[in-house]
């Protein structure tokens, strides 16, 4: 079994319910799952998180993916919007704000984020290079980077993917998409 799927018993232990409750949710179509060739049920972690959110149930830390988010955004209104979105949809996250790359780099060392939401338009900064440098250092290679662009083309998104970004999202941010990406966990293998 890979690390993105859980057995029904593992789901039960993780969220503190009986295995029969989990199987009932699966059978009723409330919790998405698939069957292995041997007939065992497997639940994708992202499906479990969606189910927990939909039913206003707490998300265990083991499923939380990124817990410490650093937002590097030069535009004050955009910073406030991202902060508001994260507070509203994921109040359990610790969020720090930086108003540019220099402030952001300092905060990476102090705050030690699991993920960075990075504005693609930072005057005087090659953001693709910044993304690549963050992912190339052993101390920061685990950080999941989500870049935000006004109108990202496929070429722009591909450049950021090559630089190590997990995703390139368009403005205005879709909070569910952002949280889904942050939820996957951190590191290069989590993409």
Contact map, one row per residue, 1 for C-alpha under 8 A:
11101100000000000000000000000000000000000000000000000000000000000000000000000000000000000000000000000000000000000000000000000000000000000000000000000000000000000000000000000000000000000000000
11111000000000000000000000000000000000000000000000000000000000000000000000000000000000000000000000000000000000000000000000000000000000000000000000000000000000000000000000000000000000000000000
11111100000000000000000000000000000000000000000000000000000000000000000000000000000000000000000000000000000000000000000000000000000000000000000000000000000000000000000000000000000000000000000
01111100000000000000000000000000000000000001110000000000000000000000000000000000000000000000000000000000000000000000000000000000000000000000000000000000000000000000000000000000000000000000000
11111110000000000000000000000000000000000111100000000000000000000000000000000000000000000000000000000000000000000000000000000000000000000000000000000000000000000000000000000000000000000000000
10111111111000000000000000000000000000000111100000000000000000000000000000000000000000000000000000000000000000000000000000000000000000000000000000000000000000000000000000000000000000000000000
00001111111000000000000000000000000000011110000000000000000000000000000000000000000000000000000000000000000000000000000000000000000000000000000000000000000000000000000000000000000000000000000
00000111111100000010011000000000000000001110000000000000000000000000000000000000000000000000000000000000000000000000000000000000000000000000000000000000000000000000000000000000000000000000000
00000111111110000110010000000000000000000000000000000000000000000000000000000000000000000000000000000000000000000000000000000000000000000000000000000000000000000000000000000000000000000000000
00000111111111000000000000000000000000000000000000000000000000000000000000000000000000000000000000000000000000000000000000000000000000000000000000000000000000000000000000000000000000000000000
00000111111111100010010000000000000000000010000000000000000000000000000000000000000000000000000000000000000000000000000000000000000000000000000000000000000000000000000000000000000000000000000
00000001111111111110110000000000000000000000000000000000000000000000000000000000000000000000000000000000000000000000000000000000000000000000000000000000000000000000000000000000000000000000000
00000000111111111110000000000000000000000000000000000000000000000000000000000000000000000000000000000000000000000000000000000000000000000000000000000000000000000000000000000000000000000000000
00000000011111110000000000000000000000000000000000000000000100000000000000000000000000000000000000000000000000000000000000000000000000000000000000000000000000000000000000000000000000000000000
00000000001111111000000000000000000000000000000000000000001100000000000000000000000000000000000000000000000000000000000000000000000000000000000000000000000000000000000000000000000000000000000
00000000000111111100000000000000000000000000000000000000000000000000000000000000000000000000000000000000000000000000000000000000000000000000000000000000000000000000000000000000000000000000000
00000000000110111110110000000000000000000000000000000000000000000000000000000000000000000000000000000000000000000000000000000000000000000000000000000000000000000000000000000000000000000000000
00000000100110011111110000000000000000000000000000000000000000000000000000000000000000000000000000000000000000000000000000000000000000000000000000000000000000000000000000000000000000000000000
00000001101110001111111000000000000000000000000000000000000000000000000000000000000000000000000000000000000000000000000000000000000000000000000000000000000000000000000000000000000000000000000
00000000000000000111111100000000000000000000000000000000000000000000000000000000000000000000000000000000000000000000000000000000000000000000000000000000000000000000000000000000000000000000000
00000000000100001111111110000000000000000000000000000000000000000000000000000000000000000000000000000000000000000000000000000000000000000000000000000000000000000000000000000000000000000000000
00000001101100001111111111000010000000000000000000000000000000000000000000000000000000000000000000000000000000000000000000000000000000000000000000000000000000000000000000000000000000000000000
00000001000000000011111111100000000000000000000000000000000000000000000000000000000000000000000000000000000000000000000000000000000000000000000000000000000000000000000000000000000000000000000
00000000000000000001111111110000000000000000000000000000000000000000000000000000000000000000000000000000000000000000000000000000000000000000000000000000000000000000000000000000000000000000000
00000000000000000000111111111110000000000000000000000000000000000000000000000000000000000000000000000000000000000000000000000000000000000000000000000000000000000000000000000000000000000000000
00000000000000000000011111111111100000000000000000000000000000000000000000000000000000000000000000000000000000000000000000000000000000000000000000000000000000000000000000000000000000000000000
00000000000000000000001111111100000000000000000000000000000000000000000000000000000000000000000000000000000000000000000000000000000000000000000000000000000000000000000000000000000000000000000
00000000000000000000000111111110000000000000000000000000000000000000000000000000000000000000000000000000000000000000000000000000000000000000000000000000000000000000000000000000000000000000000
00000000000000000000000011111111000000000000000000000000000000000000000000000000000000000000000000000000000000000000000000000000000000000000000000000000000000000000000000000000000000000000000
00000000000000000000000011111111000000000000000000100000000000000000000000000000000000000000000000000000000000000000000000000000000000000000000000000000000000000000000000000000000000000000000
00000000000000000000010011011111100000000010001100100000000000000000000000000000000000000000000000000000000000000000000000000000000000000000000000000000000000000000000000000000000000000000000
00000000000000000000000001001111110000000011001100000000000000000000000000000000000000000000000000000000000000000000000000000000000000000000000000000000000000000000000000000000000000000000000
00000000000000000000000001000011111000001111001000000000000000000000000000000000000000000000000000000000000000000000000000000000000000000000000000000000000000000000000000000000000000000000000
00000000000000000000000000000001111100001110000000000000000000000000000000000000000000000000000000000000000000000000000000000000000000000000000000000000000000000000000000000000000000000000000
00000000000000000000000000000000111111111100000000000000000000000000000000000000000000000000000000000000000000000000000000000000000000000000000000000000000000000000000000000000000000000000000
00000000000000000000000000000000011111111100000000000000000000000000000000000000000000000000000000000000000000000000000000000000000000000000000000000000000000000000000000000000000000000000000
00000000000000000000000000000000001111110000000000000000000000000000000000000000000000000000000000000000000000000000000000000000000000000000000000000000000000000000000000000000000000000000000
00000000000000000000000000000000001111110000000000000000000000000000000000000000000000000000000000000000000000000000000000000000000000000000000000000000000000000000000000000000000000000000000
00000000000000000000000000000000001111111000000000000000000000000000000000000000000000000000000000000000000000000000000000000000000000000000000000000000000000000000000000000000000000000000000
00000010000000000000000000000000001111111100000000000000000000000000000000000000000000000000000000000000000000000000000000000000000000000000000000000000000000000000000000000000000000000000000
00000011000000000000000000000000111100111110000000000000000000000000000000000000000000000000000000000000000000000000000000000000000000000000000000000000000000000000000000000000000000000000000
00001111000000000000000000000000111100011111000000000000000000000000000000000000000000000000000000000000000000000000000000000000000000000000000000000000000000000000000000000000000000000000000
00001111001000000000000000000011110000001111101100000000000000000000000000000000000000000000000000000000000000000000000000000000000000000000000000000000000000000000000000000000000000000000000
00011100000000000000000000000001100000000111111100000000000000000000000000000000000000000000000000000000000000000000000000000000000000000000000000000000000000000000000000000000000000000000000
00011100000000000000000000000000000000000011111110000000000000100000000000000000000000000000000000000000000000000000000000000000000000000000000000000000000000000000000000000000000000000000000
00010000000000000000000000000000000000000001111111000000000000000000000000000000000000000000000000000000000000000000000000000000000000000000000000000000000000000000000000000000000100110000000
00000000000000000000000000000011100000000011111111100000000000000000000000000000000000000000000000000000000000000000000000000000000000000000000000000000000000000000000000000000000000000000000
00000000000000000000000000000011000000000011111111110000000000000000000000000000000000000000000000000000000000000000000000000000000000000000000000000000000000000000000000000000000000000000000
00000000000000000000000000000000000000000000111111111000001000100000000000000000000000000000000000000000000000000000000000000000000000000000000000000000000000000000000000000000000000000000000
00000000000000000000000000000000000000000000011111111100000000000000000000000000000000000000000000000000000000000000000000000000000000000000000000000000000000000000000000000000000000000000000
00000000000000000000000000000110000000000000001111111110000000000000000000000000000000000000000000000000000000000000000000000000000000000000000000000000000000000000000000000000000000000000000
00000000000000000000000000000000000000000000000111111111111000000000000000000000000000000000000000000000000000000000000000000000000000000000000000000000000000000000000000000000000000000000000
00000000000000000000000000000000000000000000000011111111111000000000000000000000000000000000000000000000000000000000000000000000000000000000000000000000000000000000000000000000000000000000000
00000000000000000000000000000000000000000000000001111111100000000000000000000000000000000000000000000000000000000000000000000000000000000000000000000000000000000000000000000000000000000000000
00000000000000000000000000000000000000000000000000111111100000000000000000000000000000000000000000000000000000000000000000000000000000000000000000000000000000000000000000000000000000000000000
00000000000000000000000000000000000000000000000000011111110000000000000000000000000000000000000000000000000000000000000000000000000000000000000000000000000000000000000000000000000000000000000
00000000000000000000000000000000000000000000000000011111111000000000000000000000000000000000000000000000000000000000000000000000000000000000000000000000000000000000000000000000000000000000000
00000000000000000000000000000000000000000000000000011001111100000000000000000000000000000000000000000000000000000000000000000000000000000000000000000000000000000000000000000000000000000000000
00000000000000100000000000000000000000000000000010011000111110110000000000000000000000000000000000000000000000000000000000000000000000000000000000000000000000000000000000000000000000000000000
00000000000001100000000000000000000000000000000000000000011111110000000000000000000000000000000000000000000000000000000000000000000000000000000000000000000000000000000000000000000000000000000
00000000000000000000000000000000000000000000000000000000001111111000000000000000000000000000000000000000000000000000000000000000000000000000000000000000000000000000000000000000000000000000000
00000000000000000000000000000000000000000000000000000000000111111000000000000000000000000000000000000000000000000000000000000000000000000000000000000000000000000000000000000000000000000000000
00000000000000000000000000000000000000000000100010000000001111111000000000000000000000000000000000000000000000000000000000000000000000000000000000000000000000000000000000000000000000101000000
00000000000000000000000000000000000000000000000000000000001111111110000000000000000000000000000000000000000000000000000000000000000000000000000000000000000000000000000000000000000000101000000
00000000000000000000000000000000000000000000000000000000000011111110000000000000000000000000000000000000000000000000000000000000000000000000000000000000000000000000000000000000000001111100000
00000000000000000000000000000000000000000000000000000000000000011111100000000000000000000000100000000000000000001110000000000000000000000000000100000000000000000000000000000000000001111100000
00000000000000000000000000000000000000000000000000000000000000011111100000000000000000000001110000000000000000001110000000000000000000000000000000000000000000000000000000000000000000000000000
00000000000000000000000000000000000000000000000000000000000000000111110000000000000000000000111100000000000000111110000000000000000000000000000000000000000000000000000000000000000000000000000
00000000000000000000000000000000000000000000000000000000000000000111111000000000000000000000111100000000000000001111100000000000000000000000000000000000000000000000000000000000000000000000000
00000000000000000000000000000000000000000000000000000000000000000001111100000000000000000000001111000001001100101011100000000000000000000000000000000000000000000000000000000000000000000000000
00000000000000000000000000000000000000000000000000000000000000000000111110000010010000000000001111000001000000000001110000000000000000000000000000000000000000000000000000000000000000000000000
00000000000000000000000000000000000000000000000000000000000000000000011111000010000000000000000011111001000000000001111000000000000000000000000000000000000000000000000000000000000000000000000
00000000000000000000000000000000000000000000000000000000000000000000001111110110000000000000000011110000000000000000111001000000000000000000000000000000000000000000000000000000000000000000000
00000000000000000000000000000000000000000000000000000000000000000000000111110110000000000000000001110000000000000000001011000000000000000000000000000000000000000000000000000000000000000000000
00000000000000000000000000000000000000000000000000000000000000000000000011111110000000000000000000100000000000000000000000000000000000000000000000000000000000000000000000000000000000000000000
00000000000000000000000000000000000000000000000000000000000000000000000011111111000000000000000000100000000000000000000000000000000000000000000000000000000000000000000000000000000000000000000
00000000000000000000000000000000000000000000000000000000000000000000000000111111100000000000000000000000000000000000000000000000000000000000000000000000000000000000000000000000000000000000000
00000000000000000000000000000000000000000000000000000000000000000000000011111111110000000000000000000000000000000000000000000000000000000000000000000000000000000000000000000000000000000000000
00000000000000000000000000000000000000000000000000000000000000000000001111111111111000000000000010100000000000000000000000000000000000000000000000000000000000000000000000000000000000000000000
00000000000000000000000000000000000000000000000000000000000000000000000000011111111100000000000000000000000000000000000000000000000000000000000000000000000000000000000000000000000000000000000
00000000000000000000000000000000000000000000000000000000000000000000000000001111111110000000000000000000000000000000000000000000000000000000000000000000000000000000000000000000000000000000000
00000000000000000000000000000000000000000000000000000000000000000000001000000111111111000000000000000000000000000000000000000000000000000000000000000000000000000000000000001000000000000000000
00000000000000000000000000000000000000000000000000000000000000000000000000000011111111100000001010000000000000000000000000000000000000000000000000000000000000000000000000000000000000000000000
00000000000000000000000000000000000000000000000000000000000000000000000000000001111111110000000000000000000000000000000000000000000000000000000000000000000000000000000000000000000000000000000
00000000000000000000000000000000000000000000000000000000000000000000000000000000111111111100000000000000000000000000000000000000000000000000000000000000000000000000000000000010000000000000000
00000000000000000000000000000000000000000000000000000000000000000000000000000000011111111110101000000000000000000000000000000000000000000000000000000000000000000000000000000010000000000000000
00000000000000000000000000000000000000000000000000000000000000000000000000000000001111111111100000000000000000000000000000000000000000000000000000000000000000000000000000000000000000000000000
00000000000000000000000000000000000000000000000000000000000000000000000000000000000111111110000000000000000000000000000000000000000000000000000000000000000000000000000000000000000000000000000
00000000000000000000000000000000000000000000000000000000000000000000000000000000000011111110000000000000000000000000000000000000000000000000000000000000000000000000000000000010000000000000000
00000000000000000000000000000000000000000000000000000000000000000000000000000000000011111111100000000000000000000000000000000000000000000000000000000000000000000000000000000000001000000000000
00000000000000000000000000000000000000000000000000000000000000000000000000000000000001111111110000000000000000000000000000000000000000000000000000000000000000000000000000000000000000000000000
00000000000000000000000000000000000000000000000000000000000000000010000000000000000000100111110000000000000000000000000000000000000000000000000000000000000000000000000000000000000000000000000
00000000000000000000000000000000000000000000000000000000000000000111100000000000000001100111111000000000000000000000000000000000000000000000000000000000000000000000000000000000000000000000000
00000000000000000000000000000000000000000000000000000000000000000011100000000000000000000011111100000000000000000000000000000000000000000000000000000000000000000000000000000000000000000000000
00000000000000000000000000000000000000000000000000000000000000000001111000000000001001000000111110000000000000000000000000000000000000000000000000000000000000000000000000000000000000000000000
00000000000000000000000000000000000000000000000000000000000000000001111000000000000000000000011111000000000000100000000000000000000000000000000000000000000000000000000000000000000000000000000
00000000000000000000000000000000000000000000000000000000000000000000011110000010001000000000001111100001000000000000000000000000000000000000000000000000000000000000000000000000000000000000000
00000000000000000000000000000000000000000000000000000000000000000000011111000000000000000000000111111011001000000000000000000000000000000000000000000000000000000000000000000000000000000000000
00000000000000000000000000000000000000000000000000000000000000000000000111110010000000000000000011111011000000000000000000000000000000000000000000000000000000000000000000000000000000000000000
00000000000000000000000000000000000000000000000000000000000000000000000111000000000000000000000001111111000000000000000001000000000000000000000000000000000000000000000000000000000000000000000
00000000000000000000000000000000000000000000000000000000000000000000000100000000000000000000000001111111100000000000000001001000000000000000000000000000000000000000000000000000000000000000000
00000000000000000000000000000000000000000000000000000000000000000000000000000000000000000000000000011111110000000000000000000000000000000000000000000000000000000000000000000000000000000000000
00000000000000000000000000000000000000000000000000000000000000000000000000000000000000000000000001111111111000000000000000000000000000000000000000000000000000000000000000000000000000000000000
00000000000000000000000000000000000000000000000000000000000000000000011100000000000000000000000011111111111100000000000000000000000000000000000000000000000000000000000000000000000000000000000
00000000000000000000000000000000000000000000000000000000000000000000000000000000000000000000000000001111111110000000000000000000000000000000000000000000000000000000000000000000000000000000000
00000000000000000000000000000000000000000000000000000000000000000000000000000000000000000000000000000111111111000000000000000000000000000000000000000000000000000000000000000000000000000000000
00000000000000000000000000000000000000000000000000000000000000000000010000000000000000000000000001000011111111110000000000000000000000000000000000000000000000000000000000000000000000000000000
00000000000000000000000000000000000000000000000000000000000000000000010000000000000000000000000000000001111111111000000000000000000000000000000000000000000000000000000000000000000000000000000
00000000000000000000000000000000000000000000000000000000000000000000000000000000000000000000000000000000111111110000000000000000000000000000000000000000000000000000000000000000000000000000000
00000000000000000000000000000000000000000000000000000000000000000000000000000000000000000000000000000000011111110000000000000000000000000000000000000000000000000000000000000000000000000000000
00000000000000000000000000000000000000000000000000000000000000000001010000000000000000000000000100000000001111111000000000000000000000000000000000000000000000000000000000000000000000000000000
00000000000000000000000000000000000000000000000000000000000000000001000000000000000000000000000000000000001111111100000000000000000000000000000000000000000000000000000000000000000000000000000
00000000000000000000000000000000000000000000000000000000000000000111110000000000000000000000000000000000000100111111000000000000000000000000001000000000000000000000000000000000000000000000000
00000000000000000000000000000000000000000000000000000000000000000111100000000000000000000000000000000000000000011111000000000000000000000000011100000000000000000000000000000000000000000100000
00000000000000000000000000000000000000000000000000000000000000000111110000000000000000000000000000000000000000001111100000000000000000000000001111000000000000000000000000000000000001000100000
00000000000000000000000000000000000000000000000000000000000000000000111100000000000000000000000000000000000000001111110000000000000000000000001111000000000000000000000000000000000000000000000
00000000000000000000000000000000000000000000000000000000000000000000111110000000000000000000000000000000000000000011111000000000000000000000000011110000000000000000000000000000000000000000000
00000000000000000000000000000000000000000000000000000000000000000000001110000000000000000000000000000000000000000001111100000000000000000000000011110000000000000000000000000000000000000000000
00000000000000000000000000000000000000000000000000000000000000000000000111000000000000000000000000000000000000000000111111000000000000000000000000111000000000000000000000000000000000000000000
00000000000000000000000000000000000000000000000000000000000000000000000000000000000000000000000000000000000000000000011111000011000000000000000000111000000000000000000000000000000000000000000
00000000000000000000000000000000000000000000000000000000000000000000000001000000000000000000000000000000000000000000001111100010000000000000000000001000000000000000000000000000000000000000000
00000000000000000000000000000000000000000000000000000000000000000000000011000000000000000000000000011000000000000000001111111110000000000000000000000000000000000000000000000000000000000000000
00000000000000000000000000000000000000000000000000000000000000000000000000000000000000000000000000000000000000000000000011111000000000000000000000000000000000000000000000000000000000000000000
00000000000000000000000000000000000000000000000000000000000000000000000000000000000000000000000000000000000000000000000001111100000000000000000000000000000000000000000000000000000000000000000
00000000000000000000000000000000000000000000000000000000000000000000000000000000000000000000000000001000000000000000000001111110010000000000000000000000000000000000000000000000000000000000000
00000000000000000000000000000000000000000000000000000000000000000000000000000000000000000000000000000000000000000000000001011111110000000000000000000000000000000000000000000000000000000000000
00000000000000000000000000000000000000000000000000000000000000000000000000000000000000000000000000000000000000000000000111001111111000000000000000000000000000000000000000000000000000000000000
00000000000000000000000000000000000000000000000000000000000000000000000000000000000000000000000000000000000000000000000100000111111100000000000000000000000000110010000000000000000000000000000
00000000000000000000000000000000000000000000000000000000000000000000000000000000000000000000000000000000000000000000000000000111111110000000000000000000000000000010000000000000000000000000000
00000000000000000000000000000000000000000000000000000000000000000000000000000000000000000000000000000000000000000000000000001111111111000000000000000000000000000000000000000000000000000000000
00000000000000000000000000000000000000000000000000000000000000000000000000000000000000000000000000000000000000000000000000000011111111100000000010000000000000010011100000000000000000000000000
00000000000000000000000000000000000000000000000000000000000000000000000000000000000000000000000000000000000000000000000000000001111111110000000000000000000000000011000000000000000000000000000
00000000000000000000000000000000000000000000000000000000000000000000000000000000000000000000000000000000000000000000000000000000111111111000000000000000000000000000000000000000000000000000000
00000000000000000000000000000000000000000000000000000000000000000000000000000000000000000000000000000000000000000000000000000000011111111001101000000000000000000000000000000000000000000000000
00000000000000000000000000000000000000000000000000000000000000000000000000000000000000000000000000000000000000000000000000000000001111111101111000000000000000000011000000000000000000000000000
00000000000000000000000000000000000000000000000000000000000000000000000000000000000000000000000000000000000000000000000000000000000111111101100000000000000000000000000000000000000000000000000
00000000000000000000000000000000000000000000000000000000000000000000000000000000000000000000000000000000000000000000000000000000000011111111100000000000000000000000000000000000000000000000000
00000000000000000000000000000000000000000000000000000000000000000000000000000000000000000000000000000000000000000000000000000000000000111111110000000000000000000000000000000000000000000000000
00000000000000000000000000000000000000000000000000000000000000000000000000000000000000000000000000000000000000000000000000000000000000001111110000000000000000000000000000000000000000000000000
00000000000000000000000000000000000000000000000000000000000000000000000000000000000000000000000000000000000000000000000000000000000001111111111000000000000000000000000000000000000000000000000
00000000000000000000000000000000000000000000000000000000000000000000000000000000000000000000000000000000000000000000000000000000000001111111111000000000000000000000000000000000000000000011000
00000000000000000000000000000000000000000000000000000000000000000000000000000000000000000000000000000000000000000100000000000000000000100111111100000000000000000000000000000000000000000111000
00000000000000000000000000000000000000000000000000000000000000000000000000000000000000000000000000000000000000001111000000000000000001100001111110000000000000000000000000000000000000000110000
00000000000000000000000000000000000000000000000000000000000000000100000000000000000000000000000000000000000000000111000000000000000000000000011111000000000000000000110000000000000001001111000
00000000000000000000000000000000000000000000000000000000000000000000000000000000000000000000000000000000000000000011110000000000001000000000001111100000000000000001111000000000000000000000000
00000000000000000000000000000000000000000000000000000000000000000000000000000000000000000000000000000000000000000011110000000000000000000000000111110000000000000000111110000000010010000000000
00000000000000000000000000000000000000000000000000000000000000000000000000000000000000000000000000000000000000000000111100000000000000000000000011111000000000010000101110000000000000000000000
00000000000000000000000000000000000000000000000000000000000000000000000000000000000000000000000000000000000000000000111100000000000000000000000001111100000000000000000111101000000000000000000
00000000000000000000000000000000000000000000000000000000000000000000000000000000000000000000000000000000000000000000001110000000000000000000000000111111000000000000000111100000000000000000000
00000000000000000000000000000000000000000000000000000000000000000000000000000000000000000000000000000000000000000000000000000000000000000000000000011111000000000000000001110000000000000000000
00000000000000000000000000000000000000000000000000000000000000000000000000000000000000000000000000000000000000000000000000000000000000000000000000001111100000000000000001100000000000000000000
00000000000000000000000000000000000000000000000000000000000000000000000000000000000000000000000000000000000000000000000000000000000000000000000000001111111110000000000111000000000000000000000
00000000000000000000000000000000000000000000000000000000000000000000000000000000000000000000000000000000000000000000000000000000000000000000000000000011111110000000000000000000000000000000000
00000000000000000000000000000000000000000000000000000000000000000000000000000000000000000000000000000000000000000000000000000000000000000000000000000001111111000000000000000000000000000000000
00000000000000000000000000000000000000000000000000000000000000000000000000000000000000000000000000000000000000000000000000000000000000000000000000000001111111100000000000000000000000000000000
00000000000000000000000000000000000000000000000000000000000000000000000000000000000000000000000000000000000000000000000000000000000000000000000000000001111111110000000000000000000000000000000
00000000000000000000000000000000000000000000000000000000000000000000000000000000000000000000000000000000000000000000000000000000000000000000000000000001111111111000001100000000000000000000000
00000000000000000000000000000000000000000000000000000000000000000000000000000000000000000000000000000000000000000000000000000000000000000000000000000000011111111100000000000000000000000000000
00000000000000000000000000000000000000000000000000000000000000000000000000000000000000000000000000000000000000000000000000000001000000000000000000000000001111111110000000000000000000000000000
00000000000000000000000000000000000000000000000000000000000000000000000000000000000000000000000000000000000000000000000000000001001000000000000000100000000111111111101100000000000000000000000
00000000000000000000000000000000000000000000000000000000000000000000000000000000000000000000000000000000000000000000000000000000000000000000000000000000000011111111111100000000000000000000000
00000000000000000000000000000000000000000000000000000000000000000000000000000000000000000000000000000000000000000000000000000000000000000000000000000000000001111111100000000000000000000000000
00000000000000000000000000000000000000000000000000000000000000000000000000000000000000000000000000000000000000000000000000000001101100100000000000000000000000111111100000000000000000000000000
00000000000000000000000000000000000000000000000000000000000000000000000000000000000000000000000000000000000000000000000000000000001100100000000010000000000000011111110000000000000000000001000
00000000000000000000000000000000000000000000000000000000000000000000000000000000000000000000000000000000000000000000000000000000001000000000000111100000000000011111111100000000000000000000000
00000000000000000000000000000000000000000000000000000000000000000000000000000000000000000000000000000000000000000000000000000000000000000000000111000000000000001001111100000000000010000000001
00000000000000000000000000000000000000000000000000000000000000000000000000000000000000000000000000000000000000000000000000000000000000000000000011100000000010011000111110000000000010000000000
00000000000000000000000000000000000000000000000000000000000000000000000000000000000000000000000000000000000000000000000000000000000000000000000001111001000010011000111111000000000000000000000
00000000000000000000000000000000000000000000000000000000000000000000000000000000000000000000000000000000000000000000000000000000000000000000000001111001000000000000001111101000010000000000000
00000000000000000000000000000000000000000000000000000000000000000000000000000000000000000000000000000000000000000000000000000000000000000000000000011111000000000000000111111000000000000000000
00000000000000000000000000000000000000000000000000000000000000000000000000000000000000000000000000000000000000000000000000000000000000000000000000011110000000000000000011111100000000000000000
00000000000000000000000000000000000000000000000000000000000000000000000000000000000000000000000000000000000000000000000000000000000000000000000000000100000000000000000001111100000000000000000
00000000000000000000000000000000000000000000000000000000000000000000000000000000010000000000000000000000000000000000000000000000000000000000000000010000000000000000000011111110110000000000000
00000000000000000000000000000000000000000000000000000000000000000000000000000000000000000000000000000000000000000000000000000000000000000000000000000000000000000000000000111111110000000000000
00000000000000000000000000000000000000000000000000000000000000000000000000000000000011001000000000000000000000000000000000000000000000000000000000000000000000000000000000001111111000000000000
00000000000000000000000000000000000000000000000000000000000000000000000000000000000000000000000000000000000000000000000000000000000000000000000000000000000000000000000000000111111100000000000
00000000000000000000000000000000000000000000000000000000000000000000000000000000000000000000000000000000000000000000000000000000000000000000000000000000000000000000000000001111111110000000000
00000000000000000000000000000000000000000000000000000000000000000000000000000000000000000000000000000000000000000000000000000000000000000000000001000000000000000000000010001111111111000000000
00000000000000000000000000000000000000000000000000000000000000000000000000000000000000000100000000000000000000000000000000000000000000000000000000000000000000000000000000000011111111100000000
00000000000000000000000000000000000000000000010000000000000000000000000000000000000000000000000000000000000000000000000000000000000000000000000000000000000000000000000000000001111111110000000
00000000000000000000000000000000000000000000000000000000000000000000000000000000000000000000000000000000000000000000000000000000000000000000000001000000000000000000011000000000111111110000000
00000000000000000000000000000000000000000000000000000000000000001100000000000000000000000000000000000000000000000010000000000000000000000000000100000000000000000000000000000000011111111100000
00000000000000000000000000000000000000000000010000000000000000111100000000000000000000000000000000000000000000000000000000000000000000000000000000000000000000000000000000000000001111111000000
00000000000000000000000000000000000000000000010000000000000000001100000000000000000000000000000000000000000000000000000000000000000000000000000000000000000000000000000000000000000111111100011
00000000000000000000000000000000000000000000000000000000000000111100000000000000000000000000000000000000000000000000000000000000000000000000000100000000000000000000000000000000000001111110010
00000000000000000000000000000000000000000000000000000000000000001100000000000000000000000000000000000000000000000110000000000000000000000000011100000000000000000000000000000000000001011111110
00000000000000000000000000000000000000000000000000000000000000000000000000000000000000000000000000000000000000000000000000000000000000000000111100000000000000000000000000000000000000001111111
00000000000000000000000000000000000000000000000000000000000000000000000000000000000000000000000000000000000000000000000000000000000000000000110100000000000000000001000000000000000000000111111
00000000000000000000000000000000000000000000000000000000000000000000000000000000000000000000000000000000000000000000000000000000000000000000000000000000000000000000000000000000000000000111111
00000000000000000000000000000000000000000000000000000000000000000000000000000000000000000000000000000000000000000000000000000000000000000000000000000000000000000000000000000000000000011111111
00000000000000000000000000000000000000000000000000000000000000000000000000000000000000000000000000000000000000000000000000000000000000000000000000000000000000000000010000000000000000010011111
